[in-house]
Amino acid sequence: MWNNDEIKGKTDQAKGRVKQAVGDLKNDEELHDEGVADEASGRVQESVGQGKRKVGEAIEDIGKNVKK
């Protein structure tokens, strides 16, 4: 199950791709570059979320093994 960081990261990536496309259509280099930055930031945030989720799952696995 995705956590908030993963969802926000995916949303920011999509928003960045839209900004890039609109920037290209309007020939607005600044908007395009802002979209690139948003997409990159979204990738980082999604990766952080994935890391948090994996650590949480590992802790749950350890807890299950300790209970055995």
All heavy atoms as TSV, in Angstrom:
chain	resi	resn	atom	element	x	y	z
A	1	MET	N	N	0.846	-1.183	0.000
A	1	MET	CA	C	0.000	0.000	0.000
A	1	MET	C	C	0.888	1.242	0.000
A	1	MET	O	O	1.832	1.341	0.771
A	1	MET	CB	C	-0.876	-0.050	1.258
A	1	MET	CG	C	-1.855	1.044	1.359
A	1	MET	SD	S	-3.257	0.610	0.347
A	1	MET	CE	C	-4.359	1.875	0.766
A	2	TRP	N	N	0.580	2.150	-0.864
A	2	TRP	CA	C	1.361	3.382	-0.958
A	2	TRP	C	C	1.134	4.270	0.259
A	2	TRP	O	O	0.054	4.316	0.822
A	2	TRP	CB	C	0.962	4.169	-2.187
A	2	TRP	CG	C	1.352	3.553	-3.491
A	2	TRP	CD1	C	2.183	2.495	-3.687
A	2	TRP	CD2	C	0.917	3.962	-4.777
A	2	TRP	NE1	N	2.299	2.226	-5.022
A	2	TRP	CE2	C	1.525	3.113	-5.719
A	2	TRP	CE3	C	0.074	4.945	-5.234
A	2	TRP	CZ2	C	1.328	3.241	-7.075
A	2	TRP	CZ3	C	-0.122	5.065	-6.586
A	2	TRP	CH2	C	0.500	4.223	-7.488
A	3	ASN	N	N	2.192	5.001	0.629
A	3	ASN	CA	C	2.041	5.969	1.709
A	3	ASN	C	C	1.898	7.374	1.105
A	3	ASN	O	O	1.950	7.555	-0.112
A	3	ASN	CB	C	3.209	5.875	2.708
A	3	ASN	CG	C	4.543	6.148	2.068
A	3	ASN	OD1	O	4.667	6.975	1.179
A	3	ASN	ND2	N	5.574	5.450	2.514
A	4	ASN	N	N	1.717	8.367	1.956
A	4	ASN	CA	C	1.477	9.733	1.481
A	4	ASN	C	C	2.618	10.287	0.636
A	4	ASN	O	O	2.376	11.014	-0.327
A	4	ASN	CB	C	1.204	10.666	2.661
A	4	ASN	CG	C	-0.158	10.420	3.279
A	4	ASN	OD1	O	-1.055	9.902	2.623
A	4	ASN	ND2	N	-0.318	10.771	4.538
A	5	ASP	N	N	3.856	9.959	1.004
A	5	ASP	CA	C	4.995	10.458	0.235
A	5	ASP	C	C	4.989	9.893	-1.184
A	5	ASP	O	O	5.285	10.607	-2.145
A	5	ASP	CB	C	6.322	10.109	0.922
A	5	ASP	CG	C	6.581	10.961	2.145
A	5	ASP	OD1	O	6.233	12.159	2.123
A	5	ASP	OD2	O	7.135	10.445	3.133
A	6	GLU	N	N	4.665	8.629	-1.317
A	6	GLU	CA	C	4.619	8.017	-2.642
A	6	GLU	C	C	3.514	8.644	-3.494
A	6	GLU	O	O	3.729	8.954	-4.671
A	6	GLU	CB	C	4.400	6.513	-2.528
A	6	GLU	CG	C	5.617	5.773	-1.997
A	6	GLU	CD	C	5.346	4.312	-1.777
A	6	GLU	OE1	O	4.616	3.988	-0.820
A	6	GLU	OE2	O	5.846	3.504	-2.563
A	7	ILE	N	N	2.356	8.852	-2.905
A	7	ILE	CA	C	1.235	9.450	-3.636
A	7	ILE	C	C	1.564	10.881	-4.043
A	7	ILE	O	O	1.353	11.279	-5.190
A	7	ILE	CB	C	-0.047	9.393	-2.785
A	7	ILE	CG1	C	-0.477	7.936	-2.592
A	7	ILE	CG2	C	-1.167	10.212	-3.420
A	7	ILE	CD1	C	-1.556	7.735	-1.552
A	8	LYS	N	N	2.096	11.666	-3.099
A	8	LYS	CA	C	2.449	13.060	-3.397
A	8	LYS	C	C	3.537	13.111	-4.468
A	8	LYS	O	O	3.495	13.961	-5.368
A	8	LYS	CB	C	2.931	13.751	-2.111
A	8	LYS	CG	C	3.379	15.187	-2.279
A	8	LYS	CD	C	2.233	16.148	-2.270
A	8	LYS	CE	C	2.694	17.589	-2.124
A	8	LYS	NZ	N	2.933	18.254	-3.382
A	9	GLY	N	N	4.493	12.189	-4.393
A	9	GLY	CA	C	5.556	12.148	-5.391
A	9	GLY	C	C	5.021	11.856	-6.778
A	9	GLY	O	O	5.404	12.505	-7.756
A	10	LYS	N	N	4.119	10.902	-6.886
A	10	LYS	CA	C	3.517	10.576	-8.186
A	10	LYS	C	C	2.699	11.753	-8.710
A	10	LYS	O	O	2.711	12.048	-9.901
A	10	LYS	CB	C	2.656	9.323	-8.081
A	10	LYS	CG	C	3.483	8.061	-7.966
A	10	LYS	CD	C	2.667	6.831	-8.245
A	10	LYS	CE	C	3.515	5.590	-8.212
A	10	LYS	NZ	N	4.422	5.465	-9.329
A	11	THR	N	N	1.985	12.431	-7.815
A	11	THR	CA	C	1.198	13.596	-8.206
A	11	THR	C	C	2.104	14.710	-8.725
A	11	THR	O	O	1.814	15.327	-9.759
A	11	THR	CB	C	0.372	14.107	-7.008
A	11	THR	OG1	O	-0.468	13.052	-6.546
A	11	THR	CG2	C	-0.469	15.304	-7.375
A	12	ASP	N	N	3.198	14.970	-8.027
A	12	ASP	CA	C	4.129	16.012	-8.463
A	12	ASP	C	C	4.775	15.670	-9.803
A	12	ASP	O	O	5.001	16.550	-10.631
A	12	ASP	CB	C	5.213	16.248	-7.404
A	12	ASP	CG	C	4.700	17.008	-6.194
A	12	ASP	OD1	O	3.555	17.529	-6.256
A	12	ASP	OD2	O	5.414	17.076	-5.186
A	13	GLN	N	N	5.049	14.387	-10.021
A	13	GLN	CA	C	5.613	13.978	-11.300
A	13	GLN	C	C	4.632	14.260	-12.441
A	13	GLN	O	O	5.009	14.793	-13.488
A	13	GLN	CB	C	5.962	12.489	-11.289
A	13	GLN	CG	C	7.169	12.160	-10.429
A	13	GLN	CD	C	7.402	10.675	-10.366
A	13	GLN	OE1	O	7.619	10.050	-11.393
A	13	GLN	NE2	N	7.355	10.104	-9.180
A	14	ALA	N	N	3.379	13.911	-12.218
A	14	ALA	CA	C	2.355	14.145	-13.238
A	14	ALA	C	C	2.181	15.643	-13.488
A	14	ALA	O	O	2.092	16.087	-14.641
A	14	ALA	CB	C	1.033	13.518	-12.816
A	15	LYS	N	N	2.156	16.412	-12.401
A	15	LYS	CA	C	2.021	17.857	-12.532
A	15	LYS	C	C	3.200	18.425	-13.321
A	15	LYS	O	O	3.027	19.299	-14.180
A	15	LYS	CB	C	1.959	18.492	-11.134
A	15	LYS	CG	C	1.820	19.998	-11.139
A	15	LYS	CD	C	1.633	20.553	-9.734
A	15	LYS	CE	C	2.902	20.417	-8.929
A	15	LYS	NZ	N	2.860	21.096	-7.627
A	16	GLY	N	N	4.380	17.911	-13.066
A	16	GLY	CA	C	5.563	18.372	-13.783
A	16	GLY	C	C	5.499	18.056	-15.266
A	16	GLY	O	O	5.862	18.883	-16.108
A	17	ARG	N	N	5.016	16.860	-15.607
A	17	ARG	CA	C	4.890	16.496	-17.017
A	17	ARG	C	C	3.885	17.398	-17.730
A	17	ARG	O	O	4.093	17.796	-18.878
A	17	ARG	CB	C	4.510	15.022	-17.150
A	17	ARG	CG	C	5.678	14.086	-16.833
A	17	ARG	CD	C	5.382	12.646	-17.204
A	17	ARG	NE	N	4.305	12.057	-16.410
A	17	ARG	CZ	C	4.485	11.443	-15.252
A	17	ARG	NH1	N	5.695	11.336	-14.723
A	17	ARG	NH2	N	3.454	10.922	-14.611
A	18	VAL	N	N	2.786	17.740	-17.036
A	18	VAL	CA	C	1.792	18.634	-17.622
A	18	VAL	C	C	2.400	20.016	-17.855
A	18	VAL	O	O	2.227	20.610	-18.923
A	18	VAL	CB	C	0.533	18.722	-16.727
A	18	VAL	CG1	C	-0.390	19.841	-17.183
A	18	VAL	CG2	C	-0.211	17.394	-16.714
A	19	LYS	N	N	3.118	20.523	-16.863
A	19	LYS	CA	C	3.750	21.837	-17.015
A	19	LYS	C	C	4.736	21.843	-18.177
A	19	LYS	O	O	4.819	22.824	-18.925
A	19	LYS	CB	C	4.479	22.247	-15.730
A	19	LYS	CG	C	3.571	22.736	-14.638
A	19	LYS	CD	C	4.390	23.204	-13.443
A	19	LYS	CE	C	3.536	23.721	-12.322
A	19	LYS	NZ	N	4.350	24.178	-11.187
A	20	GLN	N	N	5.483	20.753	-18.318
A	20	GLN	CA	C	6.427	20.670	-19.429
A	20	GLN	C	C	5.698	20.724	-20.766
A	20	GLN	O	O	6.108	21.441	-21.683
A	20	GLN	CB	C	7.237	19.380	-19.347
A	20	GLN	CG	C	8.238	19.358	-18.211
A	20	GLN	CD	C	8.906	18.009	-18.088
A	20	GLN	OE1	O	9.520	17.545	-19.023
A	20	GLN	NE2	N	8.764	17.379	-16.927
A	21	ALA	N	N	4.616	19.975	-20.879
A	21	ALA	CA	C	3.857	19.938	-22.132
A	21	ALA	C	C	3.250	21.298	-22.452
A	21	ALA	O	O	3.327	21.769	-23.597
A	21	ALA	CB	C	2.759	18.881	-22.046
A	22	VAL	N	N	2.670	21.942	-21.441
A	22	VAL	CA	C	2.076	23.264	-21.655
A	22	VAL	C	C	3.169	24.272	-21.999
A	22	VAL	O	O	2.999	25.108	-22.891
A	22	VAL	CB	C	1.268	23.712	-20.418
A	22	VAL	CG1	C	0.834	25.158	-20.547
A	22	VAL	CG2	C	0.069	22.805	-20.206
A	23	GLY	N	N	4.288	24.168	-21.316
A	23	GLY	CA	C	5.407	25.057	-21.622
A	23	GLY	C	C	5.892	24.894	-23.053
A	23	GLY	O	O	6.211	25.871	-23.733
A	24	ASP	N	N	5.924	23.644	-23.519
A	24	ASP	CA	C	6.324	23.398	-24.906
A	24	ASP	C	C	5.305	23.977	-25.881
A	24	ASP	O	O	5.680	24.590	-26.885
A	24	ASP	CB	C	6.488	21.893	-25.156
A	24	ASP	CG	C	7.713	21.307	-24.463
A	24	ASP	OD1	O	8.623	22.084	-24.096
A	24	ASP	OD2	O	7.755	20.068	-24.291
A	25	LEU	N	N	4.023	23.776	-25.592
A	25	LEU	CA	C	2.972	24.279	-26.479
A	25	LEU	C	C	2.968	25.803	-26.557
A	25	LEU	O	O	2.744	26.374	-27.620
A	25	LEU	CB	C	1.598	23.792	-26.021
A	25	LEU	CG	C	1.299	22.312	-26.239
A	25	LEU	CD1	C	-0.017	21.935	-25.568
A	25	LEU	CD2	C	1.244	22.004	-27.725
A	26	LYS	N	N	3.200	26.442	-25.423
A	26	LYS	CA	C	3.171	27.903	-25.362
A	26	LYS	C	C	4.538	28.520	-25.630
A	26	LYS	O	O	4.673	29.737	-25.589
A	26	LYS	CB	C	2.675	28.360	-23.989
A	26	LYS	CG	C	1.238	27.953	-23.690
A	26	LYS	CD	C	0.862	28.337	-22.284
A	26	LYS	CE	C	0.100	29.625	-22.331
A	26	LYS	NZ	N	-0.327	30.080	-21.006
A	27	ASN	N	N	5.516	27.647	-25.880
A	27	ASN	CA	C	6.887	28.108	-26.084
A	27	ASN	C	C	7.373	28.919	-24.870
A	27	ASN	O	O	8.028	29.952	-25.010
A	27	ASN	CB	C	7.009	28.916	-27.375
A	27	ASN	CG	C	8.437	28.927	-27.895
A	27	ASN	OD1	O	9.222	28.047	-27.572
A	27	ASN	ND2	N	8.768	29.923	-28.690
A	28	ASP	N	N	7.017	28.433	-23.685
A	28	ASP	CA	C	7.374	29.078	-22.415
A	28	ASP	C	C	8.447	28.232	-21.738
A	28	ASP	O	O	8.157	27.236	-21.066
A	28	ASP	CB	C	6.126	29.189	-21.538
A	28	ASP	CG	C	6.361	29.953	-20.242
A	28	ASP	OD1	O	7.532	30.091	-19.815
A	28	ASP	OD2	O	5.364	30.392	-19.640
A	29	GLU	N	N	9.682	28.632	-21.928
A	29	GLU	CA	C	10.819	27.868	-21.408
A	29	GLU	C	C	10.821	27.810	-19.887
A	29	GLU	O	O	11.160	26.779	-19.297
A	29	GLU	CB	C	12.126	28.481	-21.919
A	29	GLU	CG	C	13.312	27.583	-21.763
A	29	GLU	CD	C	14.542	28.159	-22.451
A	29	GLU	OE1	O	14.421	28.632	-23.585
A	29	GLU	OE2	O	15.610	28.120	-21.823
A	30	GLU	N	N	10.396	28.901	-19.247
A	30	GLU	CA	C	10.378	28.947	-17.782
A	30	GLU	C	C	9.381	27.930	-17.218
A	30	GLU	O	O	9.678	27.215	-16.259
A	30	GLU	CB	C	10.012	30.354	-17.306
A	30	GLU	CG	C	10.088	30.529	-15.796
A	30	GLU	CD	C	9.814	31.958	-15.371
A	30	GLU	OE1	O	10.163	32.898	-16.109
A	30	GLU	OE2	O	9.229	32.123	-14.289
A	31	LEU	N	N	8.186	27.839	-17.810
A	31	LEU	CA	C	7.188	26.879	-17.364
A	31	LEU	C	C	7.671	25.451	-17.601
A	31	LEU	O	O	7.501	24.581	-16.758
A	31	LEU	CB	C	5.852	27.111	-18.078
A	31	LEU	CG	C	4.686	26.238	-17.646
A	31	LEU	CD1	C	4.372	26.420	-16.156
A	31	LEU	CD2	C	3.449	26.552	-18.480
A	32	HIS	N	N	8.305	25.216	-18.734
A	32	HIS	CA	C	8.847	23.894	-19.035
A	32	HIS	C	C	9.885	23.499	-17.987
A	32	HIS	O	O	9.853	22.397	-17.463
A	32	HIS	CB	C	9.482	23.882	-20.431
A	32	HIS	CG	C	10.092	22.570	-20.780
A	32	HIS	ND1	N	11.407	22.273	-20.490
A	32	HIS	CD2	C	9.569	21.469	-21.361
A	32	HIS	CE1	C	11.667	21.039	-20.888
A	32	HIS	NE2	N	10.567	20.528	-21.424
A	33	ASP	N	N	10.789	24.414	-17.685
A	33	ASP	CA	C	11.831	24.127	-16.697
A	33	ASP	C	C	11.252	23.893	-15.304
A	33	ASP	O	O	11.743	23.054	-14.546
A	33	ASP	CB	C	12.856	25.268	-16.657
A	33	ASP	CG	C	13.674	25.361	-17.939
A	33	ASP	OD1	O	13.645	24.407	-18.741
A	33	ASP	OD2	O	14.336	26.399	-18.142
A	34	GLU	N	N	10.205	24.633	-14.978
A	34	GLU	CA	C	9.526	24.426	-13.696
A	34	GLU	C	C	8.928	23.018	-13.649
A	34	GLU	O	O	8.981	22.340	-12.619
A	34	GLU	CB	C	8.427	25.472	-13.528
A	34	GLU	CG	C	7.757	25.472	-12.175
A	34	GLU	CD	C	6.701	26.562	-12.057
A	34	GLU	OE1	O	6.931	27.681	-12.548
A	34	GLU	OE2	O	5.643	26.274	-11.468
A	35	GLY	N	N	8.397	22.572	-14.766
A	35	GLY	CA	C	7.851	21.223	-14.850
A	35	GLY	C	C	8.919	20.160	-14.668
A	35	GLY	O	O	8.699	19.143	-14.005
A	36	VAL	N	N	10.087	20.398	-15.248
A	36	VAL	CA	C	11.201	19.456	-15.085
A	36	VAL	C	C	11.571	19.352	-13.607
A	36	VAL	O	O	11.788	18.259	-13.079
A	36	VAL	CB	C	12.417	19.896	-15.936
A	36	VAL	CG1	C	13.650	19.084	-15.595
A	36	VAL	CG2	C	12.091	19.783	-17.420
A	37	ALA	N	N	11.631	20.504	-12.935
A	37	ALA	CA	C	11.983	20.519	-11.511
A	37	ALA	C	C	10.916	19.808	-10.675
A	37	ALA	O	O	11.241	19.036	-9.759
A	37	ALA	CB	C	12.161	21.955	-11.027
A	38	ASP	N	N	9.645	20.056	-10.994
A	38	ASP	CA	C	8.557	19.395	-10.260
A	38	ASP	C	C	8.617	17.882	-10.438
A	38	ASP	O	O	8.429	17.122	-9.484
A	38	ASP	CB	C	7.192	19.898	-10.729
A	38	ASP	CG	C	6.858	21.288	-10.228
A	38	ASP	OD1	O	7.568	21.798	-9.348
A	38	ASP	OD2	O	5.877	21.871	-10.731
A	39	GLU	N	N	8.878	17.452	-11.663
A	39	GLU	CA	C	8.941	16.009	-11.926
A	39	GLU	C	C	10.103	15.367	-11.166
A	39	GLU	O	O	9.958	14.305	-10.565
A	39	GLU	CB	C	9.080	15.748	-13.421
A	39	GLU	CG	C	8.984	14.282	-13.773
A	39	GLU	CD	C	8.994	14.012	-15.263
A	39	GLU	OE1	O	9.153	14.953	-16.065
A	39	GLU	OE2	O	8.864	12.838	-15.621
A	40	ALA	N	N	11.247	16.027	-11.167
A	40	ALA	CA	C	12.415	15.495	-10.451
A	40	ALA	C	C	12.146	15.447	-8.946
A	40	ALA	O	O	12.466	14.460	-8.275
A	40	ALA	CB	C	13.639	16.346	-10.748
A	41	SER	N	N	11.551	16.498	-8.423
A	41	SER	CA	C	11.213	16.544	-6.999
A	41	SER	C	C	10.231	15.429	-6.647
A	41	SER	O	O	10.349	14.779	-5.598
A	41	SER	CB	C	10.604	17.902	-6.660
A	41	SER	OG	O	10.115	17.929	-5.355
A	42	GLY	N	N	9.279	15.183	-7.527
A	42	GLY	CA	C	8.309	14.118	-7.307
A	42	GLY	C	C	8.965	12.750	-7.271
A	42	GLY	O	O	8.593	11.889	-6.471
A	43	ARG	N	N	9.958	12.549	-8.145
A	43	ARG	CA	C	10.672	11.264	-8.145
A	43	ARG	C	C	11.390	11.043	-6.821
A	43	ARG	O	O	11.383	9.937	-6.271
A	43	ARG	CB	C	11.682	11.222	-9.293
A	43	ARG	CG	C	11.082	10.809	-10.587
A	43	ARG	CD	C	12.170	10.432	-11.603
A	43	ARG	NE	N	11.719	10.858	-12.908
A	43	ARG	CZ	C	12.245	11.841	-13.626
A	43	ARG	NH1	N	13.288	12.489	-13.193
A	43	ARG	NH2	N	11.737	12.155	-14.785
A	44	VAL	N	N	12.027	12.105	-6.324
A	44	VAL	CA	C	12.741	12.000	-5.045
A	44	VAL	C	C	11.761	11.690	-3.917
A	44	VAL	O	O	12.000	10.797	-3.103
A	44	VAL	CB	C	13.539	13.296	-4.749
A	44	VAL	CG1	C	14.068	13.297	-3.323
A	44	VAL	CG2	C	14.667	13.468	-5.748
A	45	GLN	N	N	10.648	12.413	-3.893
A	45	GLN	CA	C	9.676	12.202	-2.823
A	45	GLN	C	C	9.087	10.790	-2.890
A	45	GLN	O	O	8.899	10.142	-1.863
A	45	GLN	CB	C	8.558	13.228	-2.908
A	45	GLN	CG	C	7.631	13.166	-1.710
A	45	GLN	CD	C	6.771	14.393	-1.581
A	45	GLN	OE1	O	6.694	15.198	-2.484
A	45	GLN	NE2	N	6.125	14.535	-0.444
A	46	GLU	N	N	8.822	10.306	-4.096
A	46	GLU	CA	C	8.315	8.946	-4.231
A	46	GLU	C	C	9.340	7.934	-3.728
A	46	GLU	O	O	8.994	6.972	-3.033
A	46	GLU	CB	C	7.974	8.647	-5.693
A	46	GLU	CG	C	7.420	7.260	-5.897
A	46	GLU	CD	C	7.155	6.918	-7.346
A	46	GLU	OE1	O	7.541	7.691	-8.248
A	46	GLU	OE2	O	6.559	5.857	-7.578
A	47	SER	N	N	10.611	8.153	-4.034
A	47	SER	CA	C	11.665	7.246	-3.575
A	47	SER	C	C	11.774	7.237	-2.056
A	47	SER	O	O	11.959	6.181	-1.448
A	47	SER	CB	C	13.007	7.642	-4.185
A	47	SER	OG	O	12.985	7.460	-5.582
A	48	VAL	N	N	11.654	8.411	-1.453
A	48	VAL	CA	C	11.681	8.494	0.013
A	48	VAL	C	C	10.509	7.700	0.584
A	48	VAL	O	O	10.659	6.935	1.547
A	48	VAL	CB	C	11.631	9.970	0.479
A	48	VAL	CG1	C	11.342	10.065	1.975
A	48	VAL	CG2	C	12.933	10.677	0.142
A	49	GLY	N	N	9.348	7.860	-0.016
A	49	GLY	CA	C	8.176	7.121	0.447
A	49	GLY	C	C	8.349	5.618	0.324
A	49	GLY	O	O	7.964	4.856	1.211
A	50	GLN	N	N	8.945	5.178	-0.783
A	50	GLN	CA	C	9.195	3.757	-0.972
A	50	GLN	C	C	10.162	3.241	0.087
A	50	GLN	O	O	9.978	2.148	0.624
A	50	GLN	CB	C	9.753	3.486	-2.371
A	50	GLN	CG	C	8.735	3.666	-3.464
A	50	GLN	CD	C	9.337	3.597	-4.858
A	50	GLN	OE1	O	10.552	3.695	-5.039
A	50	GLN	NE2	N	8.483	3.448	-5.854
A	51	GLY	N	N	11.177	4.045	0.387
A	51	GLY	CA	C	12.134	3.654	1.428
A	51	GLY	C	C	11.460	3.521	2.782
A	51	GLY	O	O	11.691	2.546	3.509
A	52	LYS	N	N	10.613	4.484	3.108
A	52	LYS	CA	C	9.887	4.425	4.385
A	52	LYS	C	C	9.015	3.179	4.448
A	52	LYS	O	O	8.939	2.502	5.478
A	52	LYS	CB	C	8.993	5.656	4.553
A	52	LYS	CG	C	9.707	6.919	4.904
A	52	LYS	CD	C	8.686	8.032	5.057
A	52	LYS	CE	C	9.304	9.355	5.417
A	52	LYS	NZ	N	8.283	10.425	5.550
A	53	ARG	N	N	8.333	2.891	3.349
A	53	ARG	CA	C	7.446	1.723	3.322
A	53	ARG	C	C	8.240	0.436	3.502
A	53	ARG	O	O	7.855	-0.444	4.273
A	53	ARG	CB	C	6.669	1.676	2.003
A	53	ARG	CG	C	5.718	0.493	1.906
A	53	ARG	CD	C	4.809	0.544	0.691
A	53	ARG	NE	N	5.421	1.032	-0.521
A	53	ARG	CZ	C	6.091	0.272	-1.400
A	53	ARG	NH1	N	6.244	-1.007	-1.168
A	53	ARG	NH2	N	6.589	0.803	-2.498
A	54	LYS	N	N	9.388	0.338	2.839
A	54	LYS	CA	C	10.200	-0.876	2.938
A	54	LYS	C	C	10.750	-1.059	4.349
A	54	LYS	O	O	10.805	-2.175	4.863
A	54	LYS	CB	C	11.312	-0.863	1.906
A	54	LYS	CG	C	10.769	-1.071	0.502
A	54	LYS	CD	C	11.848	-1.067	-0.543
A	54	LYS	CE	C	11.200	-1.265	-1.914
A	54	LYS	NZ	N	12.176	-1.381	-2.970
A	55	VAL	N	N	11.155	0.032	4.975
A	55	VAL	CA	C	11.643	-0.053	6.352
A	55	VAL	C	C	10.503	-0.499	7.270
A	55	VAL	O	O	10.675	-1.370	8.127
A	55	VAL	CB	C	12.230	1.300	6.819
A	55	VAL	CG1	C	12.434	1.325	8.321
A	55	VAL	CG2	C	13.533	1.586	6.095
A	56	GLY	N	N	9.319	0.076	7.071
A	56	GLY	CA	C	8.167	-0.315	7.879
A	56	GLY	C	C	7.818	-1.779	7.709
A	56	GLY	O	O	7.515	-2.478	8.684
A	57	GLU	N	N	7.877	-2.267	6.461
A	57	GLU	CA	C	7.588	-3.675	6.212
A	57	GLU	C	C	8.632	-4.576	6.864
A	57	GLU	O	O	8.300	-5.629	7.411
A	57	GLU	CB	C	7.527	-3.933	4.702
A	57	GLU	CG	C	6.305	-3.326	4.032
A	57	GLU	CD	C	6.361	-3.367	2.507
A	57	GLU	OE1	O	7.411	-3.771	1.941
A	57	GLU	OE2	O	5.358	-3.000	1.874
A	58	ALA	N	N	9.894	-4.149	6.818
A	58	ALA	CA	C	10.954	-4.941	7.444
A	58	ALA	C	C	10.751	-5.015	8.953
A	58	ALA	O	O	10.927	-6.076	9.566
A	58	ALA	CB	C	12.324	-4.342	7.120
A	59	ILE	N	N	10.361	-3.904	9.547
A	59	ILE	CA	C	10.111	-3.882	10.995
A	59	ILE	C	C	8.938	-4.801	11.336
A	59	ILE	O	O	8.989	-5.535	12.327
A	59	ILE	CB	C	9.870	-2.437	11.486
A	59	ILE	CG1	C	11.176	-1.650	11.405
A	59	ILE	CG2	C	9.298	-2.423	12.906
A	59	ILE	CD1	C	11.032	-0.163	11.645
A	60	GLU	N	N	7.897	-4.767	10.508
A	60	GLU	CA	C	6.754	-5.669	10.741
A	60	GLU	C	C	7.192	-7.132	10.653
A	60	GLU	O	O	6.771	-7.960	11.468
A	60	GLU	CB	C	5.658	-5.410	9.714
A	60	GLU	CG	C	4.885	-4.139	9.955
A	60	GLU	CD	C	3.827	-3.897	8.885
A	60	GLU	OE1	O	3.503	-4.830	8.110
A	60	GLU	OE2	O	3.310	-2.779	8.822
A	61	ASP	N	N	8.028	-7.454	9.669
A	61	ASP	CA	C	8.514	-8.831	9.515
A	61	ASP	C	C	9.318	-9.259	10.739
A	61	ASP	O	O	9.196	-10.390	11.219
A	61	ASP	CB	C	9.357	-8.968	8.253
A	61	ASP	CG	C	8.526	-8.887	6.984
A	61	ASP	OD1	O	7.286	-9.021	7.066
A	61	ASP	OD2	O	9.120	-8.696	5.898
A	62	ILE	N	N	10.159	-8.358	11.223
A	62	ILE	CA	C	10.957	-8.674	12.420
A	62	ILE	C	C	10.025	-8.924	13.606
A	62	ILE	O	O	10.221	-9.866	14.358
A	62	ILE	CB	C	11.957	-7.528	12.731
A	62	ILE	CG1	C	13.045	-7.487	11.658
A	62	ILE	CG2	C	12.553	-7.697	14.114
A	62	ILE	CD1	C	13.936	-6.260	11.729
A	63	GLY	N	N	9.013	-8.081	13.747
A	63	GLY	CA	C	8.063	-8.253	14.842
A	63	GLY	C	C	7.324	-9.583	14.758
A	63	GLY	O	O	7.114	-10.261	15.763
A	64	LYS	N	N	6.960	-9.994	13.555
A	64	LYS	CA	C	6.290	-11.292	13.378
A	64	LYS	C	C	7.224	-12.431	13.745
A	64	LYS	O	O	6.803	-13.418	14.347
A	64	LYS	CB	C	5.819	-11.439	11.934
A	64	LYS	CG	C	4.646	-10.552	11.590
A	64	LYS	CD	C	4.277	-10.665	10.123
A	64	LYS	CE	C	3.204	-9.671	9.742
A	64	LYS	NZ	N	2.903	-9.696	8.308
A	65	ASN	N	N	8.497	-12.327	13.380
A	65	ASN	CA	C	9.464	-13.371	13.685
A	65	ASN	C	C	9.760	-13.455	15.177
A	65	ASN	O	O	10.014	-14.534	15.707
A	65	ASN	CB	C	10.755	-13.171	12.897
A	65	ASN	CG	C	10.580	-13.462	11.420
A	65	ASN	OD1	O	9.724	-14.248	11.037
A	65	ASN	ND2	N	11.396	-12.831	10.590
A	66	VAL	N	N	9.734	-12.318	15.854
A	66	VAL	CA	C	9.998	-12.307	17.306
A	66	VAL	C	C	8.838	-12.972	18.044
A	66	VAL	O	O	9.046	-13.678	19.034
A	66	VAL	CB	C	10.191	-10.856	17.797
A	66	VAL	CG1	C	10.173	-10.777	19.306
A	66	VAL	CG2	C	11.487	-10.271	17.244
A	67	LYS	N	N	7.624	-12.818	17.551
A	67	LYS	CA	C	6.456	-13.400	18.198
A	67	LYS	C	C	6.430	-14.924	18.081
A	67	LYS	O	O	5.770	-15.582	18.855
A	67	LYS	CB	C	5.168	-12.829	17.597
A	67	LYS	CG	C	4.920	-11.404	17.972
A	67	LYS	CD	C	3.632	-10.904	17.346
A	67	LYS	CE	C	3.406	-9.439	17.688
A	67	LYS	NZ	N	2.182	-8.937	17.041
A	68	LYS	N	N	7.129	-15.489	17.114
A	68	LYS	CA	C	7.117	-16.949	16.890
A	68	LYS	C	C	7.800	-17.669	17.979
A	68	LYS	O	O	8.411	-17.773	18.753
A	68	LYS	CB	C	7.770	-17.316	15.575
A	68	LYS	CG	C	6.917	-16.897	14.399
A	68	LYS	CD	C	7.579	-17.315	13.120
A	68	LYS	CE	C	6.777	-16.884	11.911
A	68	LYS	NZ	N	7.355	-17.268	10.670
